[in-house]
């Protein structure tokens, strides 16, 4: 499943990083603690967080994440947008809470038989 597929199925807003919409999503990770994500998020994951500052892009790039989903209607800060465009890692936004959107992403990535 690609980032674009998730966007279409969950009606997510694309904030930036549109060149990476065809990235393959291999899993997911939900955390607001950057050191946790850096130590534990798998490569190719879609990261659900409420962090909007540019350090999220440093982590996303280091871990080669597929995309970032901001919750609660949050949007990235201006310098974060620049980093997203440069790295080609999409930042998406949803009005939903982290718990709810994480469950929906999980269901898409792991459909019941």
KOLKOL-143662 format. One line per field, with one value per atom (N, C-alpha, C): x, y, z; residue number from 0; atom name. Coordinates in steps of 0.05 Angstrom, whole numbers. Last residue first. Layout:
# KOLKOL-143662
u	c(X; ...)
v	c(Y; ...)
w	c(Z; ...)
pos	c(NUM; ...)
site	c(CA; ...)
***
This chain:
# KOLKOL-143662
u	c(-180; -185; -214; -171; -181; -186; -113; -141; -148; -68; -72; -102; -72; -47; -49; -123; -116; -91; -118; -137; -132; -80; -74; -93; -109; -85; -79; -147; -156; -132; -115; -132; -140; -94; -76; -92; -139; -127; -107; -151; -171; -157; -105; -116; -134; -100; -79; -90; -161; -142; -123; -172; -176; -155; -161; -174; -177; -97; -124; -135; -46; -60; -88; 22; -7; -20; 80; 67; 38; 124; 98; 91; 187; 172; 147; 225; 205; 190; 263; 267; 247; 242; 269; 274; 191; 194; 221; 206; 190; 192; 233; 248; 233; 190; 214; 230; 158; 148; 172; 189; 184; 174; 186; 212; 210; 131; 141; 168; 101; 112; 126; 44; 72; 80; -18; -4; 26; -72; -47; -35; -118; -119; -94; -105; -119; -120; -40; -67; -79; -1; -6; -35; 37; 9; 7; 89; 82; 53; 119; 103; 99; 159; 143; 129; 226; 197; 183; 282; 271; 241; 305; 292; 280; 323; 342; 330; 273; 294; 314; 247; 234; 255; 283; 278; 266; 279; 305; 302; 225; 235; 263; 221; 207; 217; 247; 261; 247; 210; 227; 244; 145; 170; 189; 100; 99; 125; 72; 96; 97; 35; 25; 48; 34; 45; 30; 50; 28; 38; 85; 88; 65; 92; 78; 76; 156; 131; 118; 204; 180; 154; 236; 238; 213; 202; 214; 216; 219; 202; 216; 257; 239; 222; 289; 299; 282; 259; 286; 296; 214; 212; 239; 238; 225; 222; 256; 276; 264; 206; 225; 245; 144; 171; 191; 96; 103; 131; 76; 90; 95; 64; 51; 66; 77; 87; 73; 71; 64; 76; 91; 82; 75; 105; 111; 101; 84; 82; 85; 121; 107; 107; 110; 126; 109; 82; 83; 100; 90; 63; 62; 134; 136; 110; 123; 139; 142; 96; 80; 97; 108; 123; 109; 49; 73; 87; -3; 8; 32; -60; -32; -22; -108; -99; -69; -143; -123; -116; -182; -188; -169; -169; -175; -181; -161; -179; -187; -124; -150; -170; -81; -93; -122; -67; -77; -91; -50; -73; -85; -6; -29; -54; 30; 20; -6; 10; 26; 14; 17; 0; 18)
v	c(-232; -251; -255; -162; -187; -206; -126; -132; -160; -89; -116; -124; -37; -52; -82; -22; -22; -39; -28; -44; -45; 12; -16; -34; 58; 51; 22; 56; 54; 47; 61; 37; 34; 112; 89; 63; 143; 141; 118; 135; 129; 125; 153; 126; 118; 207; 187; 159; 236; 231; 209; 273; 251; 250; 307; 319; 298; 299; 290; 304; 306; 316; 304; 289; 289; 299; 296; 302; 305; 255; 269; 273; 266; 250; 266; 293; 278; 258; 327; 298; 281; 377; 370; 340; 376; 379; 370; 373; 352; 353; 421; 396; 373; 457; 458; 432; 442; 439; 439; 458; 430; 424; 513; 500; 470; 519; 527; 514; 462; 489; 494; 423; 427; 456; 421; 424; 430; 385; 400; 400; 356; 378; 395; 312; 334; 359; 290; 287; 313; 278; 295; 293; 227; 236; 252; 219; 227; 236; 165; 189; 195; 126; 131; 157; 134; 130; 137; 130; 124; 117; 147; 121; 113; 198; 179; 150; 222; 217; 196; 224; 210; 204; 256; 228; 212; 303; 291; 262; 314; 307; 295; 327; 303; 295; 375; 352; 326; 415; 403; 379; 402; 417; 401; 376; 391; 404; 319; 336; 349; 281; 309; 329; 223; 240; 266; 165; 181; 196; 145; 153; 172; 88; 113; 121; 56; 60; 87; 48; 46; 50; 18; 31; 27; 22; 7; 24; 55; 55; 40; 57; 34; 33; 102; 75; 52; 143; 139; 111; 140; 135; 128; 153; 128; 121; 205; 184; 156; 232; 229; 207; 216; 218; 212; 203; 232; 237; 150; 160; 189; 95; 118; 125; 66; 71; 96; 14; 39; 41; -11; -14; 13; 1; -26; -32; 37; 35; 6; 65; 42; 43; 128; 111; 88; 163; 135; 117; 213; 200; 171; 246; 220; 204; 295; 278; 250; 323; 308; 290; 351; 326; 310; 372; 376; 349; 358; 385; 392; 327; 328; 356; 298; 323; 321; 237; 253; 277; 196; 224; 242; 143; 155; 185; 129; 112; 126; 168; 165; 150; 159; 186; 183; 107; 113; 140; 114; 96; 103; 147; 158; 140; 112; 135; 146; 45; 69; 91; -23; 0; 25)
w	c(149; 127; 122; 159; 169; 146; 139; 136; 147; 155; 164; 163; 135; 131; 138; 152; 123; 117; 208; 193; 163; 218; 224; 208; 205; 189; 193; 246; 218; 200; 292; 288; 259; 283; 285; 280; 288; 262; 261; 344; 323; 296; 372; 376; 353; 355; 348; 351; 330; 351; 342; 267; 286; 308; 228; 252; 274; 197; 202; 227; 148; 172; 173; 128; 124; 150; 94; 119; 114; 55; 59; 88; 38; 57; 63; 8; -6; 13; 29; 33; 18; 14; 7; 8; 37; 8; -1; 91; 79; 49; 99; 102; 88; 92; 74; 75; 135; 107; 88; 177; 174; 145; 174; 168; 165; 187; 161; 154; 220; 220; 193; 199; 204; 204; 235; 210; 217; 267; 267; 239; 275; 256; 256; 307; 319; 301; 278; 289; 299; 222; 245; 253; 197; 199; 225; 151; 178; 177; 113; 116; 146; 112; 88; 89; 138; 142; 116; 149; 123; 124; 195; 196; 170; 177; 189; 188; 163; 143; 153; 212; 189; 168; 242; 250; 226; 213; 217; 224; 218; 192; 194; 271; 262; 235; 275; 284; 276; 260; 239; 249; 293; 288; 270; 309; 284; 276; 339; 337; 309; 342; 344; 342; 298; 320; 321; 264; 274; 298; 207; 235; 243; 170; 171; 201; 155; 171; 165; 131; 114; 129; 187; 161; 145; 250; 229; 203; 310; 286; 264; 353; 349; 324; 361; 369; 360; 341; 330; 337; 374; 345; 333; 422; 419; 390; 413; 418; 416; 407; 384; 389; 425; 437; 415; 406; 406; 417; 363; 386; 383; 324; 337; 362; 262; 289; 299; 212; 225; 252; 147; 175; 186; 97; 105; 134; 42; 71; 80; -10; 0; 31; -42; -23; -13; -72; -82; -64; -50; -47; -56; -50; -38; -35; -70; -87; -76; -30; -50; -68; 17; 10; -11; 54; 39; 33; 70; 77; 60; 51; 45; 51; 93; 79; 75; 84; 98; 80; 75; 71; 87; 76; 102; 100; 22; 39; 65; 4; -9; 9; 38; 37; 26; 26; 53; 53; -28; -22; 6; -21; -35; -29; 4; 19; 6; -16; -18; 0; 0; 0; 0)
pos	c(112; 112; 112; 111; 111; 111; 110; 110; 110; 109; 109; 109; 108; 108; 108; 107; 107; 107; 106; 106; 106; 105; 105; 105; 104; 104; 104; 103; 103; 103; 102; 102; 102; 101; 101; 101; 100; 100; 100; 99; 99; 99; 98; 98; 98; 97; 97; 97; 96; 96; 96; 95; 95; 95; 94; 94; 94; 93; 93; 93; 92; 92; 92; 91; 91; 91; 90; 90; 90; 89; 89; 89; 88; 88; 88; 87; 87; 87; 86; 86; 86; 85; 85; 85; 84; 84; 84; 83; 83; 83; 82; 82; 82; 81; 81; 81; 80; 80; 80; 79; 79; 79; 78; 78; 78; 77; 77; 77; 76; 76; 76; 75; 75; 75; 74; 74; 74; 73; 73; 73; 72; 72; 72; 71; 71; 71; 70; 70; 70; 69; 69; 69; 68; 68; 68; 67; 67; 67; 66; 66; 66; 65; 65; 65; 64; 64; 64; 63; 63; 63; 62; 62; 62; 61; 61; 61; 60; 60; 60; 59; 59; 59; 58; 58; 58; 57; 57; 57; 56; 56; 56; 55; 55; 55; 54; 54; 54; 53; 53; 53; 52; 52; 52; 51; 51; 51; 50; 50; 50; 49; 49; 49; 48; 48; 48; 47; 47; 47; 46; 46; 46; 45; 45; 45; 44; 44; 44; 43; 43; 43; 42; 42; 42; 41; 41; 41; 40; 40; 40; 39; 39; 39; 38; 38; 38; 37; 37; 37; 36; 36; 36; 35; 35; 35; 34; 34; 34; 33; 33; 33; 32; 32; 32; 31; 31; 31; 30; 30; 30; 29; 29; 29; 28; 28; 28; 27; 27; 27; 26; 26; 26; 25; 25; 25; 24; 24; 24; 23; 23; 23; 22; 22; 22; 21; 21; 21; 20; 20; 20; 19; 19; 19; 18; 18; 18; 17; 17; 17; 16; 16; 16; 15; 15; 15; 14; 14; 14; 13; 13; 13; 12; 12; 12; 11; 11; 11; 10; 10; 10; 9; 9; 9; 8; 8; 8; 7; 7; 7; 6; 6; 6; 5; 5; 5; 4; 4; 4; 3; 3; 3; 2; 2; 2; 1; 1; 1; 0; 0; 0)
site	c(N; CA; C; N; CA; C; N; CA; C; N; CA; C; N; CA; C; N; CA; C; N; CA; C; N; CA; C; N; CA; C; N; CA; C; N; CA; C; N; CA; C; N; CA; C; N; CA; C; N; CA; C; N; CA; C; N; CA; C; N; CA; C; N; CA; C; N; CA; C; N; CA; C; N; CA; C; N; CA; C; N; CA; C; N; CA; C; N; CA; C; N; CA; C; N; CA; C; N; CA; C; N; CA; C; N; CA; C; N; CA; C; N; CA; C; N; CA; C; N; CA; C; N; CA; C; N; CA; C; N; CA; C; N; CA; C; N; CA; C; N; CA; C; N; CA; C; N; CA; C; N; CA; C; N; CA; C; N; CA; C; N; CA; C; N; CA; C; N; CA; C; N; CA; C; N; CA; C; N; CA; C; N; CA; C; N; CA; C; N; CA; C; N; CA; C; N; CA; C; N; CA; C; N; CA; C; N; CA; C; N; CA; C; N; CA; C; N; CA; C; N; CA; C; N; CA; C; N; CA; C; N; CA; C; N; CA; C; N; CA; C; N; CA; C; N; CA; C; N; CA; C; N; CA; C; N; CA; C; N; CA; C; N; CA; C; N; CA; C; N; CA; C; N; CA; C; N; CA; C; N; CA; C; N; CA; C; N; CA; C; N; CA; C; N; CA; C; N; CA; C; N; CA; C; N; CA; C; N; CA; C; N; CA; C; N; CA; C; N; CA; C; N; CA; C; N; CA; C; N; CA; C; N; CA; C; N; CA; C; N; CA; C; N; CA; C; N; CA; C; N; CA; C; N; CA; C; N; CA; C; N; CA; C; N; CA; C; N; CA; C; N; CA; C; N; CA; C; N; CA; C; N; CA; C; N; CA; C; N; CA; C; N; CA; C)
***
